[in-house]
Amino acid sequence: MTKWSVTEPRRLTFDDPVRELHVRIVDGAVNVVGTDEGPARLEISSIEGPPLIVSQVGGALTVAYEDLPWKGFLQWLDGKSRRRAAVVSLTVPAGTRVEVGTIGATAVISGVDGRTEVRGVSGDTTLVGLTGPARTDTVTGNVEAQNVSGDLRFHSVSGDLTVVAAGSSVRADSVSGSMIVDVDPAGGSTDIGLNSVSGEIAIRLPHPADAQVEANTASGTVSNAFEDLKVGGQWGAKRITGRLGAGNGRLKATTVSGSIALLRRPPAEDERGDTAPSTGPRNTSTPSGPRNTSTADTSTAGGPRNTSTADTSAAGGPRNISGDNSTADRDDDATDDPTDGPTDKKVL
């Protein structure tokens, strides 16, 4: 076993193969990038408090505090109340299995093909371009996933989930966090299952869509943009059911008091804003008054990050990711040679 105790900024390059990565830090940031170029590399650009222990045993690389185990990670408390923080960046082979644990730190993981697991207490997590299965467990931390083609699992108490270009399967459970899922129109049939107690749920499907749909809320409002789906229910309970296309995919969403919105992505040509050329003569006249060159304000206030491509909100529903207009209430050996570390960049 090769081992280092790091108390100041340092760079390390690992010549031995790395097949597993384990990172556990408190405060600061973790950035993991999967690549097919060169050996694994580590850069600790900032560190405060107790040393980080870096060890390599066989194909497993670990960067963590000695008193911060993976087992029981979400229940860990620092009884010494000692300030600690670190900014850690790693480049590993794309096929590496990645485990990251953060307490108050942000995590960005991109380009990994192996299995990815993230546990966080209050830090936010961003997953970009993962092709292997991914699982995230948080207490209050939010999770954003973009172009995650593998199976995605999300569990949280009050953290929000935002998925852009969802892959083959998304399973999410939360108590009060909101969930926004934008299904990739080129991803084929998708299996989506979302459950929340009081969180709001919004799902945007491609048009045409291909799924068997069932969405239920006990006391929240519903919004449905698909004429082929039926909105029913009485008293406070509402339900959206039906089949879109051949019904090869599956979509099931359940919330007790939160609202549910099923939104429709505009056709690809409409998203590009293509327009047919005019066949009539061009108007080359100059208006007598001043020209209005102002740009419409397209900002949105409040709420989690907006993943919309069109500004259409669902009535009474969660944060906007809408496509076209919806109809409300319708019935993922070492040397100390300096190397270029990965760029800590959040993509979304």
Secondary structure, 3 states (H helix, E strand, C coil): CEEEEECCCEEEEECCCCCEEEEEEECEEEEEEEECCCCEEEEEEEEECCCEEEEEECCEEEEECCCCCCCCHHHCCCCCCCCCEEEEEEEEECCCEEEEEEECCEEEEECCCCCEEEEECCCCEEEECCCCCEEEEECCCCEEEECCCCCEEEEECCCCEEEEEECCEEEEEECCCCEEEEECCCCCCCEEEEEECCCCEEEEECCCCCEEEEEEECCCCEEECCCCCEEECCCCCEEEEEEECCCCEEEEEEECCCCEEEEECCCHHHHHCCCCCCCCCCCCCCCCCCCCCCCCCCCCCCCCCCCCCCCCCCCCCCCCCCCCCCEECCCCCEECCCCCCCCCCCCC
